[in-house]
Amino acid sequence: MEEGRACTWEGVFTHLERLEAQAHEAGRKQEEKEQQEEKLARLKERVEELRTQRDKLQAKVDLQQKGQTGRKGIIESGTTEPSAGAVLEWKIRRLQGMLQAFYLTGISAKLTKRGVCFSISTAYEGTYLDSYYLDLLIRPEVQIHHHSVPIFIPLEQITKRYLKTDIRRCLSVLSDHLNAYARRKYQADQLQEHFSDQLEGTLQRNSLCNLLVFNYKVPGEGKTFPFNARLIYRDLCCSLPTEAVVSCTEKAPESLQETAAAHSELFRHLALHKAFCSFSRAEEREDGAP
Amino acid sequence: MDNTCQVYEDEIQSLEEEIKLLTEQYKDIQQESTFYSEKEILMAIKSFQGEFQGESKGYGSPSDLKAQLESLEADLSFLMKFTGIQFTRHSKKTVERTRNRTVQKHRLSGTCYSLSFQLEFQLLEMQDEEKVSSVITDLCIVMESGEDLNVSEFVSRTEEHGDLLTFFRSLSSYAEWYEHRRRTFLHFK
C-alpha cells in the first residue's frame, strides 16, 4: 500500500503550506487591487467635487464683476440681508486696512496689556524694506520691554535722550537712523545684485553699511578694474556718503583720473546703484553717437 | 494606475489653488463694493450679542469678533492721537490677484494736524517664500500747500520716487512745526 507513495506527511504539509502561501498572496494582491481602485474612485470623485465648486465660484465672481455698482454691492438672488457677523467682519477688514495704511506711513502700533508695541517700517523710495519693533512698557515709567533694533544702531543713546520725555521724537529719530541704514544697505545690495560684472569680487562693507570699499570699472572697459572707491557715511541719518574717494592706479592716463574725480562727485550726490545705472546709460549714448 | 493617481492628485492641487484664489477675489470685491455706516455696525453688534446661541456661520464667536473690533479701534485711535495723522477716507480696489502677487489701487485722504492731504497710489505685494514685499507705484499727492513753495517742491519730489514713507515722515515733522508756529502766533495775538 505504501509503495510509490511519494507523499509523506511532511510532503503533504509542505504542499499545503505552499498552497496556503499562494492563496494568501493572491488574496493580498486582490486586496491591493481593490484598494487602488477605491483610491482612484475617491480621487475622481474629489476632482469632480472641486471642479463643481470652482465653476460655481467662477460664476459668482463673473456676476460680481459685471454688475459692480450700488452701495450694498451685489444682492444675489436667494440671499437675504447680510448677517451681523458679515457686517462685523467687513468692519474688521476695513480697520485692518487702515492699520496697514499706518504701516505705510512708517510708524504703526499695537496696544499691549502693559504698554504699546511700535513698529517702525523702512523703505527705499517706493520699496518697503525690513521693519523693526519697539515694545514699550509704560508703568512705572516708559521703558523698553523688547525690541528688534540691530545692535549697531545707537538705540541706547537715542532712548536715553528722548524716551522718557518725548516718545514721538524718540521714534522719529530712531526711524531716521533705521531708514538711513536700510537705504544704505539697499544701495549696496542693488549694486552687488545688478552690477556685479562691473565689480571686482564683492563689495566690502561693515554691518552699519556706512563704510563701503570696492574696485570697479565702467562698462565696456575691458577686463581690468581701474577704479577703487571708498565711501564713508559719517551722518548716520543720511543715505548719501559724506566722503567719496575714488582713486585709480598712479600710472593711469589723465582721462581716467578725470573720470575718477567726476565719479567721486557723483557718488556724493546720487544713490550708488543709480550712479552705476548712469554709467551704463552714458556707455549706450557713446555707442549710439555718430 | 499610479500614473492616473498622480494626474488626479495634480489636478486636485491645482483646483484647490484656483478655488482659494477665486474665494479671495470674491471676498475682495464684496469688501470693496460694500459700505456699512457706523449705525449699521452698532446694530450688528447688538443683534450679534442677542443671537449667541444661533448659527455663527463660521464667523467666530460674537465675543471674539467684538473683542477684535474693539482692539483694532483702540489701536487706530491711539495711533491717530499719537502721530497726529487722521485718515478720513480710505478706499482700495484689488486690480490683480494671482498666487504670489496682489496689486491694489488705494485712495487715502486725511489730515496731519491741520494740514490735509489726498493720495492715490498702487500697492504691489509679492509673496516670496516667507517674506511679503511691498512696492508703491503711481503715487499721486494733492496737498493744499498754500504759500509754501518748499511743500510743493517736496511733494513733487516724493511723488516722483513713489516715496510714500518719506512723505509721511516729513509731513509729520513739518505739520508739527507748523502747528507749533501757528499756536505761538495765536498766543501773541
Chai-1 contact restraints between the chains, C-beta under 6 A:
chainA,res_idxA,chainB,res_idxB,connection_type,confidence,min_distance_angstrom,max_distance_angstrom,comment,restraint_id
A,Q36,B,M1,contact,1.0,0.0,6.0,A-B,restraint_1
A,L43,B,Y8,contact,1.0,0.0,6.0,A-B,restraint_2
A,R46,B,I12,contact,1.0,0.0,6.0,A-B,restraint_3
A,V47,B,Y8,contact,1.0,0.0,6.0,A-B,restraint_4
A,V47,B,E11,contact,1.0,0.0,6.0,A-B,restraint_5
A,V47,B,I12,contact,1.0,0.0,6.0,A-B,restraint_6
A,L50,B,L15,contact,1.0,0.0,6.0,A-B,restraint_7
A,Q53,B,I19,contact,1.0,0.0,6.0,A-B,restraint_8
A,R54,B,L15,contact,1.0,0.0,6.0,A-B,restraint_9
A,R54,B,E18,contact,1.0,0.0,6.0,A-B,restraint_10
A,R54,B,I19,contact,1.0,0.0,6.0,A-B,restraint_11
A,L57,B,L22,contact,1.0,0.0,6.0,A-B,restraint_12
A,K60,B,Y26,contact,1.0,0.0,6.0,A-B,restraint_13
A,V61,B,L22,contact,1.0,0.0,6.0,A-B,restraint_14
A,V61,B,Q25,contact,1.0,0.0,6.0,A-B,restraint_15
A,V61,B,Y26,contact,1.0,0.0,6.0,A-B,restraint_16
A,Q64,B,I29,contact,1.0,0.0,6.0,A-B,restraint_17
A,Q68,B,S33,contact,1.0,0.0,6.0,A-B,restraint_18
A,R71,B,F35,contact,1.0,0.0,6.0,A-B,restraint_19
A,G73,B,Q30,contact,1.0,0.0,6.0,A-B,restraint_20
A,G73,B,S33,contact,1.0,0.0,6.0,A-B,restraint_21
A,G73,B,T34,contact,1.0,0.0,6.0,A-B,restraint_22
A,S83,B,K57,contact,1.0,0.0,6.0,A-B,restraint_23
A,A84,B,A44,contact,1.0,0.0,6.0,A-B,restraint_24
A,A84,B,S47,contact,1.0,0.0,6.0,A-B,restraint_25
A,A84,B,F48,contact,1.0,0.0,6.0,A-B,restraint_26
A,G85,B,K57,contact,1.0,0.0,6.0,A-B,restraint_27
A,G85,B,Y59,contact,1.0,0.0,6.0,A-B,restraint_28
A,V87,B,Y36,contact,1.0,0.0,6.0,A-B,restraint_29
A,V87,B,A44,contact,1.0,0.0,6.0,A-B,restraint_30
A,L88,B,A44,contact,1.0,0.0,6.0,A-B,restraint_31
A,L88,B,L65,contact,1.0,0.0,6.0,A-B,restraint_32
A,E89,B,Y59,contact,1.0,0.0,6.0,A-B,restraint_33
A,K91,B,I41,contact,1.0,0.0,6.0,A-B,restraint_34
A,I92,B,Q68,contact,1.0,0.0,6.0,A-B,restraint_35
A,I92,B,L69,contact,1.0,0.0,6.0,A-B,restraint_36
A,R93,B,Q31,contact,1.0,0.0,6.0,A-B,restraint_37
A,L95,B,L72,contact,1.0,0.0,6.0,A-B,restraint_38
A,M98,B,L76,contact,1.0,0.0,6.0,A-B,restraint_39
A,M98,B,F87,contact,1.0,0.0,6.0,A-B,restraint_40
A,M98,B,H90,contact,1.0,0.0,6.0,A-B,restraint_41
A,A101,B,H90,contact,1.0,0.0,6.0,A-B,restraint_42
A,A101,B,L108,contact,1.0,0.0,6.0,A-B,restraint_43
A,F102,B,L79,contact,1.0,0.0,6.0,A-B,restraint_44
A,L104,B,L164,contact,1.0,0.0,6.0,A-B,restraint_45
A,T105,B,F168,contact,1.0,0.0,6.0,A-B,restraint_46
A,G106,B,L165,contact,1.0,0.0,6.0,A-B,restraint_47
A,G106,B,F168,contact,1.0,0.0,6.0,A-B,restraint_48
A,G106,B,R169,contact,1.0,0.0,6.0,A-B,restraint_49
A,I107,B,T83,contact,1.0,0.0,6.0,A-B,restraint_50
A,A109,B,L79,contact,1.0,0.0,6.0,A-B,restraint_51
A,K110,B,D75,contact,1.0,0.0,6.0,A-B,restraint_52
A,L111,B,A74,contact,1.0,0.0,6.0,A-B,restraint_53
A,L111,B,D75,contact,1.0,0.0,6.0,A-B,restraint_54
A,L111,B,F78,contact,1.0,0.0,6.0,A-B,restraint_55
A,A123,B,L165,contact,1.0,0.0,6.0,A-B,restraint_56
A,E125,B,H161,contact,1.0,0.0,6.0,A-B,restraint_57
A,E125,B,G162,contact,1.0,0.0,6.0,A-B,restraint_58
A,E125,B,D163,contact,1.0,0.0,6.0,A-B,restraint_59
A,G126,B,V135,contact,1.0,0.0,6.0,A-B,restraint_60
A,G126,B,I136,contact,1.0,0.0,6.0,A-B,restraint_61
A,G126,B,G162,contact,1.0,0.0,6.0,A-B,restraint_62
A,T127,B,V135,contact,1.0,0.0,6.0,A-B,restraint_63
A,Y128,B,S134,contact,1.0,0.0,6.0,A-B,restraint_64
